[in-house]
Amino acid sequence: MSKNTVASGPLSGVRIIEFAGIGPGPYASMMLSDMGADVVTITRIGQWKSDPNAYVNRGRRVVEFDLKNKEHVSQALDLIASADALIEGFRPQVMERLGLGPDVALKRNPRLIYGRMTGWGQEGPLAMAAGHDINYIAITGALDSFRSRQGDPVSPLNLIGDFGGGALFLVVGLLAGIIEARQSGKGQVVDVAMCDGVTNMLTMFHAQKAMGRWTEQVGTNTLDGGAHFYRPYKCACGNYMSIGAIEPQFYAELRRITGMTDPAFDDQLNRSKWPELHQKLEAIFLTKTRDEWTKLLEGTDACAAPIVGLFDAPEHPHLKARKTFVEHDGRVQPAPAPRFSRTPSAIQHGPDVKPMPAAEVLDGWAEKPALRSRA
């Protein structure tokens, strides 16, 4: 994106300063850029790797600073002064020690939304401790729900803490803050803790527990592999199908198509019979390959879909039809989401960019008023 380019998307005109990080921070910035925001990443001198395959780094411009150099800190504050929001994912007090903490930043830019994303949050007994996704979801109860058949907790992809409880809550928090600042004229700090976000995502399960519909024993509940009608099933070929026929009408369709004629299946919601019914349905799925079951079940109201590998997903007919993966600069990658009917999101440019002078960013921003000044 050149200094005079206006991006497409509903966030066109929004300016984001991102202090370079890993994982969920770049992903949040990618989402904002895909939706049209002008994202400028501040990174240490020599740290930026211009890799065309680093898809989460797409769509932003990059400037390099030595943040131990007072002149460079001053230039960073000049950028912050013209931004709508800021993203940082360091441990608590790091930005303060650099002279870039919320008090300093908001003094320069009173309408700034200052986004701080960490695993443990800005305060609390663990706030200063190191950690990763698996640790943050461990204390929330989420990790305990992912267990092997032997009963041992398993490591899920870091989608839950990093990207769900972290990046997505950061994006929501920043956008809510920007909307409020347009009304009040005042900025604020958004404290995004992954342990908070994951706990918030578990609200439904805490409600189920309060209503007596969720037990503490993993593998005995409807949505944690306990129910025979909501779980993966191995097929004759060694691959798997996913089944999610919760509602009676969908369960009836599953029975009709798969030949679940045994009267024992009539007792769908009797938890005491779920282990037995699981074994019976397991035997049925072992009679056909995944492709054969897919041909019979996919697209019906039986709530079934093949379990495909990460590398095979771009070739699934539904995802291909929806263009869920797109080719950009000769590389197939996940498309922007969600989709907007009037102001479509787009990949602004690839991640293979070189750092640029901060003055060039500031000159471009000076030519066009910020979204906040047009509110």
DRENROTOR-559299 format. One record per residue: x, y, z of N, C-alpha, C in turn. Coordinates in pm, whole numbers, padded with zeros to 5 digits, always signed. Each point is the difference from the previous one (the first is absolute). Example, Ala and Ser with C-alpha at 12.3 -4.5 7.8 and 13.67 -1.06 7.14 Angstrom:
// DRENROTOR-559299
+01319-00569+00780-00089+00119+00000+00090+00120+00000;-00035+00105-00072+00082+00119+00006-00077+00109+00073;
This chain:
// DRENROTOR-559299
+00085-00118+00000-00085+00118+00000+00089+00124+00000;-00013+00085-00098+00078+00123-00004-00060+00101+00095;+00070+00112+00016-00048+00100+00096-00130+00064-00046;-00031-00009-00130-00121+00065-00051-00113-00099-00027;+00024-00127+00026-00101-00101-00029-00104-00006+00111;-00127-00006-00040-00108-00021+00097-00049-00143-00015;+00006-00076+00107-00038-00141-00005-00150-00014-00011;-00042-00115-00052-00142-00032-00002-00040-00061+00134;-00130-00009+00025-00047-00064+00122-00064+00097+00096;-00079-00053+00095-00075+00085+00093+00088+00080+00096;+00126-00037+00016+00089+00075+00089+00093+00094-00076;-00030+00026-00125+00081+00092-00078+00009+00135+00072;+00120+00049+00018+00021+00126+00072+00040-00018+00144;-00017-00119+00055+00042-00027+00138+00150-00029+00002;+00070+00060+00094+00145-00013+00009+00039-00078+00125;+00079-00104-00021+00040-00087+00110+00152-00004+00008;+00054+00020+00119+00142-00022+00026+00014-00133+00072;+00079-00090-00058+00024-00131+00061+00147-00011+00039;+00025-00030+00125+00136-00033+00041+00020-00149-00026;+00100-00031-00082+00016-00135-00052+00004-00104+00111;-00071-00109-00024-00004-00111+00094-00011-00130-00077;-00053-00102+00065-00016-00130-00065-00145-00046+00014;-00041-00087-00091-00129-00069+00012-00122+00088-00001;-00065+00014+00116-00130+00067+00004+00005+00149-00032;+00111+00067+00033+00011+00143-00031+00000+00024-00150;+00091-00062-00074-00002+00014-00145-00132-00045-00063;-00061-00104+00057-00128-00045-00056-00108+00105+00017;-00006+00064+00117-00098+00107+00021+00024+00113-00098;+00126+00035-00021+00033+00106-00095-00036-00040-00142;+00020-00127-00033-00039-00049-00132-00149+00016-00023;-00080-00036+00101-00145+00015-00012-00039+00146-00023;+00060+00089+00077-00031+00142-00013+00042+00053-00136;+00116-00043-00049+00045+00040-00132-00091-00054-00109;-00038-00127+00011-00092-00059-00099-00129+00080-00008;-00043+00057+00114-00124+00079+00002+00024+00146-00037;+00123+00031-00043+00026+00132-00056+00082+00094+00085;+00034-00038+00123+00079+00089+00085+00141+00016-00054;+00058+00115+00024+00139+00027-00036+00086-00039+00119;+00064-00115-00008+00078-00053+00112+00148+00028-00024;+00063+00063+00096+00144+00025-00005+00065-00075+00116;+00090-00090-00033+00067-00082+00101+00135+00061+00036;+00021+00021+00128+00128+00048+00051+00080-00121+00046;+00119-00017-00055+00083-00114+00034+00141+00046+00031;+00076-00085+00067+00139+00033+00030+00082-00001-00129;+00103+00079-00003+00086+00009-00118+00060-00137-00029;-00020-00046-00122+00053-00129-00043-00085-00120+00036;-00111+00021+00071-00083-00113+00044-00097-00046-00107;-00049+00091-00084-00105-00034-00096+00050-00098-00104;-00072-00108-00018+00030-00100-00101-00103+00011-00112;+00046+00041-00117-00091+00021-00113-00026-00133-00068;-00096-00076+00054-00028-00135-00048-00136-00003-00068;-00006-00031-00130-00129-00002-00070-00096-00106+00050;+00051-00098+00077-00087-00105+00052-00052+00028+00141;+00041+00109+00060-00047+00035+00135-00133+00073-00012;-00105-00075-00028-00129+00060-00037-00057+00092+00108;+00025-00029+00127-00056+00087+00105+00065+00138-00001;+00109+00017-00072+00065+00131-00011-00046+00078-00122;-00101-00050-00068-00043+00068-00121-00069+00134+00033;+00005+00090-00096-00083+00119+00006+00049+00114+00087;+00122-00007+00054+00046+00113+00080+00127+00061-00058;+00028+00122+00044+00128+00063-00028+00088-00015+00124;+00130+00015-00019+00094-00028+00108+00099+00115+00015;+00023+00039+00124+00108+00094+00031+00087-00062+00108;+00128+00031-00004+00095-00055+00096+00049+00109+00095;-00001-00034+00129+00050+00093+00101+00089-00074+00099;+00094+00074+00057+00072-00044+00119-00068+00067+00118;-00086-00071+00068-00082+00061+00105+00077+00029+00128;+00131-00023-00002+00085+00047+00110+00065+00134-00035;-00031+00046-00121+00050+00128-00048-00110+00104+00016;+00027+00106+00077-00103+00099+00030-00058+00065-00124;+00084+00023-00100-00049+00060-00124-00099-00093-00070;+00030-00129+00001-00090-00097-00063-00130-00012+00079;+00009+00006+00132-00122-00002+00082-00086+00121-00033;+00064+00114-00019-00073+00122-00036-00071-00017-00135;+00067-00064-00095-00062-00024-00131-00117-00098+00013;+00017-00100+00086-00111-00094+00023-00120+00073+00057;+00024+00094+00091-00110+00078+00058-00065+00090-00104;+00078+00046-00097-00059+00079-00109-00100-00085-00079;+00036-00125-00025-00093-00090-00068-00124-00025+00086;+00022-00026+00127-00111-00027+00092-00094+00119+00006;+00055+00120-00009-00082+00121+00009-00100+00010-00115;+00028-00068-00111-00089+00007-00116-00083-00126-00019;+00008-00094+00095-00068-00128-00015-00134-00002+00073;-00084-00094-00039-00127-00024+00071+00017-00101+00112;+00090-00097-00021+00017-00106+00099+00142-00053-00004;+00038-00065+00108+00133-00058+00016-00015-00142+00051;+00088-00088-00047+00003-00139+00045+00139-00031+00055;+00004-00054+00121+00127-00050+00055-00027-00126+00080;+00097-00092-00005-00018-00128+00068+00115-00037+00090;+00068+00102+00054+00112-00026+00090-00050-00032+00141;+00092-00045+00085-00036-00017+00141-00034+00136+00061;-00079+00000+00106-00032+00127+00066+00126+00079+00035;-00010+00132-00017+00104+00097+00034+00111+00014-00104;+00005-00086-00101+00104+00014-00103-00017+00131-00076;-00122+00029-00044-00024+00124-00074+00027+00122+00088;-00034-00009+00127+00028+00110+00092+00150+00026+00010;+00079-00107+00008+00146+00017+00010+00059+00061-00127;-00066-00025-00113+00047+00057-00127-00043+00145-00018;-00083+00049+00091-00052+00135-00015-00117+00009-00095;-00069-00114-00019-00111-00007-00095-00127-00054+00065;-00007+00007+00132-00116-00051+00071-00125+00081-00025;-00113-00047+00051-00128+00067-00025-00003+00146+00044;+00059+00033+00114-00004+00138+00047+00067+00094-00099;+00117-00042-00049+00074+00083-00096-00074+00005-00133;-00045-00116-00047-00066-00006-00131-00130+00079-00002;-00080-00014+00106-00129+00070+00004+00018+00150+00023;+00112+00039+00056+00028+00143+00012+00026+00059-00138;+00070-00076-00084+00025+00046-00137-00124-00011-00087;-00082-00100+00028-00118-00026-00084-00116-00037+00092;-00076+00099+00048-00106-00026+00098-00111-00092-00049;-00011-00022-00131-00106-00086-00053+00051-00139-00035;+00122-00030+00035+00061-00128-00036-00064-00116+00076;-00024-00110-00070-00041-00126+00063+00124-00087+00011;+00040-00025+00122+00128-00065+00030-00026-00147+00033;+00023-00089-00097-00028-00141+00017+00119-00076+00056;-00022-00067+00114+00105-00077+00065-00045-00146+00008;+00070-00088-00068-00040-00142-00001+00110-00084+00064;-00038-00072+00104+00091-00092+00068-00076-00127+00034;+00073-00101+00046-00066-00123+00040-00071+00011+00133;+00067+00065+00097-00051+00005+00137-00067+00132+00035;+00013+00104-00083-00057+00130+00032+00103+00094+00060;-00040+00124+00020+00090+00103+00051+00019-00007+00151;-00084-00073+00068+00012-00011+00146-00041-00140+00043;+00029-00033+00125-00028-00133+00054+00130-00072+00032;-00006-00108+00079+00120-00069+00045+00089-00052-00112;-00058-00033-00115+00079-00057-00110+00035+00102-00107;-00035+00126+00020+00013+00100-00105+00141+00008-00058;+00102-00017+00081+00138+00015-00046+00062-00132-00043;-00074-00110+00009+00055-00132-00032-00004-00026-00150;+00098-00078-00048-00001-00044-00139-00108-00105-00019;-00045-00017-00122-00101-00102-00028-00032-00006-00147;-00074-00102-00037-00049-00015-00137-00144-00049+00005;-00060-00009-00116-00141-00037-00012-00039-00116+00091;+00078-00106+00000-00035-00119+00077-00012+00031+00149;+00081+00095+00048-00006+00038+00141-00123+00084+00030;-00031+00094-00090-00113+00090+00023-00132-00076+00001;-00013-00097-00092-00126-00074-00004-00006-00106+00109;+00117-00035+00057+00002-00103+00105-00076+00045+00123;+00017+00127+00041-00063+00044+00125-00147+00037-00018;-00047+00006-00124-00140+00037-00024-00095-00119+00001;+00056-00121-00009-00084-00119-00011-00016-00047-00143;+00045+00080-00096-00016-00039-00140+00087-00119-00036;+00127+00003+00040+00091-00109-00036-00045-00132+00058;-00059+00002+00117-00045-00123+00066-00105-00074-00083;-00067+00072-00089-00106-00062-00080+00053-00071-00124;+00129+00016-00030+00060-00067-00115+00083-00116+00051;-00053-00120-00014+00068-00118+00053+00003-00112-00102;+00104-00082+00010+00011-00118-00085-00093-00109+00052;-00010-00108-00074-00084-00111+00045+00054-00062+00129;+00129+00023+00025+00059-00052+00123-00026+00094+00119;-00060+00115-00029-00034+00093+00106+00102+00108+00027;+00109+00002-00077+00103+00102+00021-00035+00128-00076;+00026+00117+00060-00020+00125-00074+00090+00002-00124;-00053+00053-00110+00077+00010-00124+00018+00148-00034;+00102+00027-00079+00030+00138-00038-00076+00037-00127;-00102+00084+00010-00069+00045-00121+00084+00106-00070;-00032+00029-00125+00064+00113-00065-00021+00125+00084;+00089+00096-00013-00010+00120+00083-00105+00098-00052;-00108-00054-00051-00111+00083-00047-00079+00060+00116;-00009-00073+00111-00092+00039+00108+00051+00122+00076;+00122-00008+00051+00053+00110+00080+00056+00112-00085;+00097-00032-00084+00067+00103-00080-00096+00073-00092;-00071-00076-00081-00079+00063-00106-00145+00028+00039;-00060-00089+00079-00137+00022+00045-00006+00096+00117;+00058-00040+00112-00005+00084+00120+00089+00121-00008;+00096+00001-00092+00091+00113-00014-00033+00090-00117;+00038-00043-00121-00010+00086-00118-00142+00047-00028;-00097-00090+00005-00137+00041-00033-00056+00097+00103;+00031-00023+00128-00046+00095+00102+00072+00134-00014;+00125-00003-00044+00073+00124-00024-00066+00080-00112;-00033-00066-00110-00064+00070-00112-00133+00060+00044;-00082-00078+00070-00129+00050+00047+00021+00119+00095;+00095-00014+00092+00025+00107+00096+00048+00128-00066;+00091-00013-00096+00049+00119-00070-00112+00070-00076;-00080-00077-00072-00106+00061-00079-00106+00064+00089;-00033-00065+00111-00096+00060+00094+00057+00130+00057;+00129-00002+00032+00063+00120+00053+00003+00114-00100;+00028-00033-00127+00002+00103-00104-00138+00062-00018;-00104-00082+00002-00136+00052-00013-00033+00093+00117;+00035-00043+00121-00030+00083+00117+00079+00131-00003;+00126-00007-00046+00083+00120-00005-00054+00103-00099;-00065-00048-00103-00060+00093-00096-00115+00078+00064;-00062-00057+00101-00110+00067+00069+00050+00088+00115;+00098-00053+00076+00045+00070+00121+00121+00089-00024;+00076-00031-00105+00124+00072-00022+00113-00045+00091;-00021-00110+00073+00098-00047+00096+00044-00143-00031;+00130-00022+00011+00053-00134-00018-00001-00078+00130;+00053-00122-00007+00007-00083+00120+00087-00122-00028;+00033-00072+00107+00078-00123-00010-00095-00118-00010;+00029-00093-00090-00074-00125-00012+00092-00113+00046;-00030-00058+00115+00080-00107+00060-00058-00134-00045;+00069-00065-00092-00045-00129-00053+00087-00110+00059;-00056-00079+00089+00069-00116+00058-00060-00126-00062;+00084-00086-00051-00050-00121-00064-00077-00087+00098;+00043-00003+00126-00074-00079+00099-00140+00058+00022;-00014+00133-00011-00133+00062+00011-00086-00035-00121;+00060+00012-00120-00076-00025-00121-00049-00143-00009;+00088-00095+00035-00040-00141-00004-00110-00027+00102;+00014+00057+00119-00104-00017+00102-00133+00055-00050;+00004+00115-00066-00122+00058-00056-00062-00093-00104;+00084-00064-00081-00051-00092-00101-00062-00125+00062;+00035-00028+00124-00054-00117+00070-00131+00031+00073;-00055+00119-00021-00122+00040+00072-00112-00101-00015;-00022-00049-00122-00109-00095-00021+00018-00126+00085;+00123-00045+00014+00024-00123+00075-00017+00022+00150;+00036+00118+00048-00027+00032+00140-00151+00008+00025;-00072+00051-00100-00146+00004+00012-00058-00140+00000;+00053-00088-00086-00046-00138-00003+00025-00069+00134;+00115+00028+00059+00031-00056+00132-00100+00050+00104;-00029+00131-00003-00093+00058+00097-00140-00058-00013;-00036-00041-00122-00133-00057-00025-00003-00151+00019;+00114-00058+00042+00005-00143+00023+00010-00083-00126;+00045+00062-00110+00007-00070-00128+00143-00035-00040;+00096+00029+00085+00140-00027-00032+00067-00060+00121;+00065-00115-00019+00067-00068+00110+00150+00027-00005;+00066-00018+00113+00143+00027+00008+00082-00107-00071;-00055-00119-00014+00074-00109-00062+00005+00019-00151;+00121+00023-00053+00017+00022-00143-00037-00127-00077;-00069+00019-00112-00039-00113-00084-00135-00057+00035;-00078+00073+00081-00134-00047+00036-00108+00101-00041;+00042+00108-00066-00093+00107-00036-00028+00001-00150;-00101+00073-00038-00042+00002-00140+00110+00047-00093;+00074+00104+00039+00093+00065-00092+00147-00034+00024;+00030-00093+00090+00141-00033+00025+00033-00145-00034;-00077-00058-00091+00026-00137-00043-00080-00105+00074;-00082+00041+00095-00080-00097+00073-00116-00055-00079;-00064+00086-00078-00118-00041-00077+00041-00073-00127;-00066-00109-00029+00033-00077-00121-00036+00076-00126;-00087+00099+00011-00046+00074-00118+00078+00130-00021;+00108+00021+00077+00081+00120-00016+00147-00035+00027;+00064-00056-00102+00139-00041+00016+00056-00048-00134;+00130-00019-00009+00059-00056-00123-00015-00152-00002;-00003-00055-00121-00007-00146-00017+00101-00044-00104;+00073-00106+00034+00098-00056-00091-00070-00081-00108;+00051+00012-00122-00059-00071-00114+00090-00116-00042;-00047-00079-00095+00072-00120-00041+00139+00032-00055;+00016+00119-00055+00128+00039-00061+00100+00056+00101;-00043+00020+00123+00086+00058+00101-00019+00149+00018;-00076+00062-00090-00034+00141+00015-00127+00014+00084;-00043+00123+00024-00109+00023+00094-00110+00088-00057;-00121-00020+00055-00114+00087-00024-00036+00070+00130;-00052+00121-00011-00053+00071+00117-00151-00006-00003;-00059-00027+00117-00146-00009+00013-00044+00098+00107;-00106+00077-00031-00052+00097+00096-00151+00007-00002;-00064-00117+00000-00146-00008-00014-00067+00013+00136;-00002+00121+00055-00054+00022+00134-00153+00000+00001;-00058+00081-00087-00146+00016-00001-00068-00127-00049;-00120-00029+00052-00068-00126-00034-00019-00022-00149;-00035+00106-00073-00023-00016-00144+00130-00032-00075;+00111+00054+00048+00128-00029-00064+00048-00140+00038;-00026-00039+00124+00034-00134+00045-00079-00104-00079;-00126+00030-00027-00084-00091-00079+00056-00016-00141;+00048+00110-00057+00058-00007-00134+00129-00080+00001;+00081+00016+00104+00122-00079+00013-00034-00149+00007;-00100-00033+00078-00041-00140+00013-00048-00055-00134;-00076+00079-00072-00055-00047-00127+00110-00029-00101;+00096+00091-00011+00102-00014-00103+00103-00107+00035;+00037-00009+00128+00105-00094+00039-00053-00139+00032;-00131-00014+00011-00056-00131+00032+00006-00032+00148;-00020+00101+00084-00001-00022+00146-00139-00051+00040;-00030-00124-00039-00134-00055+00021-00017-00067+00136;+00109-00023+00069-00007-00063+00132-00089+00085+00092;-00103-00058+00063-00089+00075+00090+00074+00070+00114;+00120-00046+00031+00076+00064+00107+00027+00146-00031;+00008+00033-00129+00026+00139-00040-00120+00091+00026;-00115-00058+00033-00118+00082+00030+00023+00090+00122;+00085-00046+00090+00023+00070+00127+00115+00100-00015;-00015+00094-00090+00110+00090-00035+00061+00074+00119;-00083+00051+00089+00048+00089+00105+00023-00068+00135;-00007-00133+00002+00026-00074+00123+00151-00015+00018;+00057+00082+00087+00145+00005+00015+00060-00134+00043;-00075-00076+00074+00053-00128+00047+00024-00097-00115;-00068+00023-00113+00014-00090-00115+00099+00052-00104;+00051+00120+00020+00090+00057-00101+00122-00086-00030;+00070-00056+00100+00116-00085-00032-00037-00118-00089;-00111-00064+00029-00045-00114-00082-00035+00045-00141;-00072+00111-00011-00041+00050-00132+00120+00048-00080;+00099+00052+00068+00123+00040-00069+00065-00121-00065;+00008-00110+00072+00061-00121-00056-00078-00051-00120;-00132+00005+00010-00083-00047-00112+00020+00088-00123;+00003+00132+00021+00016+00091-00114+00142-00007-00055;+00095-00025+00088+00139-00017-00043+00011-00117-00097;-00069-00108+00031+00003-00118-00087-00062+00030-00136;-00104+00082-00001-00065+00036-00127+00095+00081-00088;+00069+00097+00059+00088+00084-00082+00121-00076-00052;+00037-00106+00067+00113-00080-00048-00035-00085-00121;-00124+00003-00044-00040-00080-00117+00024+00072-00132;+00030+00129+00002+00021+00075-00124+00120+00094+00016;+00053+00042-00112+00110+00097+00002-00055+00141+00024;+00091+00089+00032-00042+00139+00020-00064+00058-00126;+00056-00031-00115-00056+00052-00125-00140-00053-00024;-00021-00127+00033-00133-00059-00018-00100+00065+00095;+00040+00021+00126-00090+00066+00095-00025+00145-00040;+00103+00065-00051-00017+00139-00044-00103+00009-00112;+00008-00091-00093-00096+00000-00111-00142-00019+00050;-00016-00081+00104-00134-00026+00056-00050+00113+00090;+00090+00059+00078-00043+00087+00110+00020+00149-00024;+00107+00036-00069+00031+00143-00009-00108+00075-00077;-00040+00114+00056-00103+00081-00063-00141-00036+00041;-00015-00102+00085-00132-00039+00050-00023+00064+00136;-00117-00023+00057-00030+00051+00134+00045-00095+00110;+00091-00092-00034+00055-00090+00101+00114+00066+00078;+00037+00121-00039+00108+00074+00069+00129-00082+00002;+00052-00028-00117+00120-00080-00013+00096+00067-00099;+00129-00017+00024+00101+00054-00090+00128-00082+00016;+00075-00016-00108+00127-00072+00011+00102+00082+00076;+00084-00067+00077+00111+00068+00066+00118-00001-00097;+00035+00118-00049+00108+00011-00098+00123+00061+00066;+00114-00026-00058+00124+00054+00053+00018+00147-00033;+00085+00067+00076+00026+00142-00021+00045+00028-00142;+00084-00085-00055+00052+00023-00134-00102-00033-00108;-00102-00079+00036-00103-00036-00098-00117+00097-00001;-00012+00081+00103-00116+00089+00013-00023+00090-00121;+00105+00058-00062-00026+00088-00114-00069-00068-00117;+00005-00133-00004-00061-00072-00112-00142-00047+00029;-00051+00026+00121-00137-00042+00027-00095+00077-00090;-00095-00068-00064-00089+00066-00098-00075+00121+00056;-00046-00009+00125-00074+00113+00056+00090+00122+00018;+00121-00022+00054+00091+00111+00021+00048+00057-00133;+00014-00086-00100+00038+00049-00133-00111+00085-00060;-00124-00045+00016-00113+00074-00056-00014+00137+00066;+00026+00007+00128-00012+00127+00073+00125+00087-00011;+00105-00056-00061+00128+00071-00008+00050+00036+00141;-00011-00098+00089+00049+00017+00137+00152+00010+00002;+00063-00060-00098+00143+00020-00024+00014+00078-00129;+00094+00092-00003+00022+00081-00120+00147-00007-00037;+00027+00028-00125+00139+00009-00045+00039+00147-00007;+00108+00033+00065+00051+00137-00002+00151-00006-00019;+00048+00069-00101+00142-00003-00034+00049-00143-00021;-00088-00084-00059+00039-00137-00031-00002-00095+00117;-00056+00043+00114-00002-00085+00119-00143-00017+00051;-00041-00125+00019-00135-00029+00049-00001+00016+00151;-00096+00078+00051-00006+00030+00143-00144+00029+00040;-00030-00004+00130-00136+00030+00044-00043+00141-00041;-00123+00010-00048-00054+00128-00044-00040+00084+00120;-00013+00132-00018-00051+00084+00108-00138-00044+00045;-00027+00016+00128-00131-00032+00057-00025+00097+00115;-00125+00037+00027-00122-00038-00071-00015+00075-00131;-00114-00023-00068-00025+00061-00130-00100+00113+00012;+00027+00108-00070-00086+00118+00003-00059+00020-00139;-00131+00029-00005-00069+00009-00129+00032+00129-00076;+00022+00110+00072+00018+00129-00067+00145+00049+00004;+00071-00033+00106+00139+00044+00014+00088-00123+00020;+00023-00077-00105+00068-00129+00015+00142+00012+00054;+00035-00097+00083+00137-00011+00047+00088-00051-00114;+00129+00019+00016+00094-00047-00102+00139-00008+00060;+00082-00088-00056+00141-00001+00034+00062+00123-00065;+00045+00094+00081+00050+00127-00056+00129-00020-00078;+00089-00080+00053+00122-00040-00070+00064-00113+00080;+00095-00067-00059+00063-00113+00067+00094+00043+00112;+00055-00099+00071+00088+00030+00113+00144+00031-00040;+00030-00015-00128+00138+00016-00047+00030+00148-00024;+00011+00076+00109+00026+00143-00009+00129+00034+00074;+00058+00111-00038+00122+00047+00065-00034+00118+00091;+00073+00015+00109-00023+00115+00088+00013+00132-00075;-00077+00098+00043-00001+00131-00063+00027+00108+00104;+00039+00118-00043+00024+00108+00097-00129+00043+00069;+00009+00027+00129-00118+00046+00074-00053+00130-00057;+00089+00084-00051-00042+00129-00056-00093-00019-00118;+00021-00106-00076-00087-00026-00115-00142-00035+00045;-00010-00077+00108-00133-00032+00055-00067+00127+00049;+00073+00081+00074-00057+00123+00056-00041+00097-00110;+00080+00010-00105-00036+00088-00112-00131-00045-00064;-00013-00131-00019-00123-00052-00059-00120+00024+00088;+00017-00019+00131-00110+00023+00093-00037+00148+00007;+00100+00087-00016-00028+00144+00004-00085+00044-00118;+00013-00073-00112-00076+00035-00120-00147-00037+00011;-00030-00097+00087-00138-00047+00014-00038+00005+00147;-00110+00064+00035-00040+00006+00141-00035-00138+00054;+00031-00023+00125-00034-00128+00064-00150-00014+00012;-00046-00124+00008-00143-00026+00016-00054+00071+00123;+00077+00001+00109-00049+00060+00124-00023+00150-00016;+00081+00068-00087-00019+00143-00016-00115+00032-00093;-00053-00103-00069-00113+00021-00089-00131-00035+00067;+00007-00053+00125-00121-00044+00069-00084+00119+00044;
